[in-house]
Amino acid sequence: MEPAPITVGLDGSPESLAAAHWAAGEAERRGAALRLLHAWILLVAQPRNVARENDQDYWAKRLVRAAHTEVQERHPDLHIVDELVAEEPATALLKAAAESTMTVLGSRGLDRVSSFFLGDVGLHVAGRAERPVVLVRAGARDEGPSPAHGGGVVVGAGLHGPGGDEVLAFAFGAAAGRGVPLRAVHGLSLPVQAYAPWGVDPDVAEELSHDSRGRLSAALRSWRATYPDLPATGIVRLESPARAVVQAAEGADLVVVGRRRHRTALTPRLGAVVQACVHHASCPVAVVPHD
């Protein structure tokens, strides 16, 4: 059975074009189609063969057609579908995400926001989609079927509560598909009792680290058995989870972080680790929803 397509949100920015190229490589690895989606609330139905000067959708069509041509040149065998939708971008993307393997959007991190699919819309989709959303910056490496870079995949391992398997499943699959190592990183913020007047108590710190290393190893055990040829390392860092994952992601091909599907109304939809990676990591960031 053919997998669901990978959807890219296009807005004409360098970031969304980088997202399209990244998604094309991912689609080839997965044997999926690539869907290029542009949403504009003012789109109108036009008769066929209408003159350019009378076509109100001309620039929207040109935007998608140009991206299609550029991506197809690099991936001639990839099946690409163009889709223009007369809806608000966030609404259209969430609908598309529900029927896609993943949704890929451009991201500018902390830089100025000036396009439809960046900033609030990208975070809105990443915080609500039922399937993974990948945020890609301009200049991100174009992932082809055979990786030319060995940065590997980094995954933030929370070790608290259920749901970690969905995040690890995505991360292990991504690393195996690229043929690169995986690093599972757990950040451990030390409690007050770990501190002495002269600094961190090494005995308390080691006891906490040892416990976390054991739990991380247990969480990885079944996935290492599923992917016996994949180098997978568990790392515990004595610092905040957000800082630990962002620092580990430097030079990586991809960082994978989790997001709870069901959060209380008073808590943000994207936690501190996801926010830190989206704003500070230079590599693509995959946000994977879990229960």
C-alpha positions, 0 to 999 in steps of 0.5 A: 500500500502506498504511503500517504503523501508528504505535504509542503506548505508553499508561500514563495519564501526561500524557507518554504522552497528549502522545505520543498527540497527537504520533503522531496528527499524524504518522499523518495526515501519513503516511496511517497508522493510529494504534495505542494500546497499553496493556500490563499483565501482570495483564490477564485475559480478561473476558466481554462486557457484564460489570458494571463492578464485576466487570471487572478490566480496567476501569481499563485499558480506561478509560485507553485509551478516554479517550485514544482519545476525546481524540485522535479529537476533534482528528483525526476522520478518523484511523483509531485502533486500541485494543490491550490486551496482557497482557504486560510493557510493554517486551516488548509495545512491542518486539513492536509496534515490529517491525510499526510505522512508528515507536513513540512514547512519553512521556518525562520527561527527567531528572525523577522516573520513576513510570510504566510507559512512562517512564525505563528502559522507554522507554530500553530500547525506544529502545535495542533497537527495529528501527525508529524510536522517538520520545520525547515530553515533556508539553507538546510541541507537537501536530503537525498536518498544517499546522505552526504553528511554524517551529522546524524539524527538527535531525539529528545528523550523525555523519559516521563510518562507514556508516548515516548515510543511514538517519538522514538519510532519516528527518530529511529526510522529517520536515522535508518532511512538516512543511514546515519547514527542516532543520539537520544538525549535526555536533559536532567535539571538537578534538584535543589538537594543536588547543590551544596554551598561550594557547587553541585554535590558530585555524589548526588549528581552521579546518583541521579545521572546513573538512574537516568542512564538506566531508564534511557537505556531501557527506553531504547532497548526494544528500538535497538533490537528493531534496528540492530545495525543502527548505531544508537547512543543514549546521552544524559546531560546535567542541564535543562532538557531544552538546552541539552537537546539544542546543543546536541542538535548542532551539526545534526541532520535532523532533531526530533522532539515530542509534543503531547496531543492533549494539553490543558487549556492553560498550558502552551501547545508546544513545550519548552524543548520544542520552542527552544529547538524551533527558535535555535536549532539550525537543522530541520526540527521534526515535531512528533505528537504523542499521547 
